[in-house]
Amino acid sequence: MIGFGAATAVEPAGEGRYGAVLDAGYLIGDALNGGYLMAVLGRAAVAASPHAHPVSTAVNFHRVAVPGPAEVIVEPRKEGRTAATARVTLVQDGRPAADALITTATLDTTAEPAWSGAEPTGLPPLEECTAARPPSGSSGFADQVDMRFDPATMGWLDGRPSGRPEVRAWFRLRDGHPPDAYVLALAVDALPPVVLNLGARGWAPTVELTWHMRAVPAPGRLALHGSGRVLTGGWFDEDVEVWDSTGRLVAQSRQLARAPRAPRAAERL
């Protein structure tokens, strides 16, 4: 298993172009996790920018990305003293797999919030949470992350969904990579789909995801709070807040996704 830094690395390949080798360790089923892809896109955006952090990312996922070689194309749109914006495209087999508009800036690591809402409640202490590990011998996304879930939001695993579109968990990487901008990109798309607690089941492909980096995270575990607002016509939204070990909000996201099917009444009996 290679480390997260190496798995998300990009290499210059000509003006505005970067090469990457997408790592199979971030597969969920047959598709690479969207947060992992956003981390790769973010690294390319920062590499082409005078600024250090991807503070705003809006990405559309066009098709499944798979392990292996890929190209990242960075097309600058605006470069200023405090921020720069670029269109960043992930290409595999000559076709775009994801397009993102990424704004980079350099965050002040010493800045204190002028105002911040209260940290969400509901995530129990780590020792009261449920670890989730893949079956012995398997590989994939769950092998890369150490997540401890709030048991109150995991009833869907036992066929007892809570009826509330919520999932909460503690998060860190198993390889010890400290939380940074690219780990935040992974974290905002790490939770199981919140609609599983509404009785849906199966793959829920993300169509569009926007996330904001609000601060440089402190060392330690991250707290993930996921919720949804509307499930209708086979579409749902999911909001995720990421809080660091000091209790600071460090990332926010919202995604629009296709809902997996809900079981028929006969299947629930």
NORHU-V260172 format. One record per pair of residues at least 6 apart in sequence whose ideal C-beta (glycine too) atoms are under 7 Angstrom apart, sorted by the first residue. I is the first residue (numbers start at 1). GAP is how many residues later the second one is. Records with the same first field share a line. If there is no record, write none. Layout:
I = GAP / GAP
//
This chain:
1 = 24
2 = 21
3 = 172 / 174
4 = 169 / 171 / 173
5 = 172
7 = 16 / 18 / 19
8 = 31 / 32 / 35 / 174
9 = 11 / 34
10 = 8 / 9 / 10 / 30 / 33 / 34 / 37 / 62
11 = 7 / 8
12 = 6
13 = 6 / 58
16 = 32 / 57 / 58 / 59
17 = 54 / 56
18 = 26 / 29 / 54
19 = 52
20 = 20 / 50 / 52
21 = 47 / 48
22 = 10 / 43 / 45 / 46 / 48
23 = 44
24 = 43
25 = 114 / 115 / 118 / 119
26 = 6 / 7 / 10 / 115 / 118
27 = 40 / 113 / 114
28 = 112 / 113
29 = 174
30 = 34
31 = 33
32 = 33 / 34 / 35
33 = 108 / 156
34 = 27 / 155 / 172 / 175
35 = 150 / 151 / 152 / 153 / 154 / 155
36 = 150
37 = 28 / 53 / 61
38 = 19 / 21 / 147 / 151
39 = 143 / 146 / 147
40 = 32 / 50
41 = 18 / 31 / 47 / 49 / 57 / 59 / 61
42 = 12 / 15 / 60 / 139 / 140 / 143
43 = 139
44 = 28 / 30 / 44
45 = 9 / 29 / 41 / 43 / 57 / 59
46 = 6 / 8 / 58
48 = 26 / 38
49 = 35 / 55
50 = 34
51 = 32 / 33 / 53 / 54 / 55
52 = 54
53 = 51 / 52 / 53 / 54 / 128 / 160
54 = 48 / 50 / 127 / 159
55 = 48 / 49 / 50 / 52 / 157 / 158
56 = 47 / 156
57 = 43 / 45 / 153 / 154
58 = 42 / 43 / 152
59 = 39 / 40 / 41 / 150
60 = 38 / 39 / 147 / 148
61 = 37 / 145 / 146
62 = 34 / 35 / 36 / 37
63 = 32 / 34
65 = 25 / 27 / 32 / 33
66 = 26
70 = 20 / 21 / 22
71 = 20
72 = 16 / 18
73 = 16 / 18
74 = 12 / 14
75 = 11 / 12
76 = 8 / 10
77 = 8 / 9 / 10
78 = 6 / 7
82 = 23
83 = 20 / 21 / 22
84 = 20
85 = 16 / 18
86 = 16
87 = 12 / 14
88 = 12 / 14
89 = 7 / 10
90 = 6 / 7 / 8
91 = 6
107 = 108 / 109
109 = 107
116 = 133
119 = 124 / 128
120 = 105 / 121
122 = 28 / 46
123 = 27 / 45 / 100 / 102
124 = 26
126 = 22 / 44
129 = 19 / 20 / 21 / 22 / 41
130 = 18 / 19 / 21 / 24
131 = 17
132 = 10 / 15 / 17
133 = 9
134 = 6 / 8 / 9
144 = 29 / 30
145 = 26 / 28 / 29 / 45
146 = 26 / 28
147 = 22 / 23 / 24 / 43
148 = 21 / 22
149 = 20
150 = 18 / 19
152 = 10
153 = 9 / 13 / 14 / 15 / 44
155 = 6 / 7 / 42
156 = 40 / 41
161 = 35 / 36 / 37 / 38
162 = 35
163 = 34 / 35
164 = 33
165 = 29 / 30 / 32 / 33 / 62 / 63 / 66
166 = 28 / 31 / 60 / 61
167 = 24 / 25 / 27 / 30 / 59
168 = 56 / 57 / 58
169 = 22 / 55
170 = 51 / 53
171 = 16 / 19 / 50 / 51 / 53
172 = 49 / 50
173 = 10
177 = 6
178 = 41
179 = 38 / 40 / 43 / 65
181 = 32
184 = 29 / 33 / 58 / 66 / 67
185 = 26
187 = 35 / 37 / 55 / 64
188 = 23 / 52 / 54 / 63 / 65
189 = 17 / 20
190 = 34
191 = 33 / 35 / 49
193 = 11 / 45 / 64
194 = 32 / 33 / 34 / 44
195 = 9 / 33 / 36 / 41 / 64
198 = 33
199 = 63 / 64
200 = 59 / 60 / 61 / 62
201 = 59 / 62
202 = 58 / 59
203 = 57
204 = 53 / 54 / 55 / 56
205 = 52 / 53
206 = 49 / 51
207 = 49 / 50 / 51
208 = 47 / 48
209 = 44 / 46
210 = 43 / 44
211 = 40 / 41 / 42
212 = 39 / 40
213 = 38
214 = 35 / 36 / 37 / 38
215 = 33 / 35
217 = 27 / 33
218 = 26 / 27 / 28
219 = 26
220 = 24 / 25
221 = 24
222 = 20 / 21 / 22
223 = 20
224 = 16 / 18
225 = 15 / 16
226 = 12 / 14
227 = 12
228 = 8 / 9 / 10
229 = 8
230 = 6 / 7
231 = 28
234 = 24 / 25
235 = 21 / 23 / 24
236 = 21 / 23
237 = 17 / 18 / 19
238 = 17 / 19
239 = 14 / 15
240 = 13
241 = 8 / 11
242 = 8 / 9
243 = 6 / 7
244 = 6
//
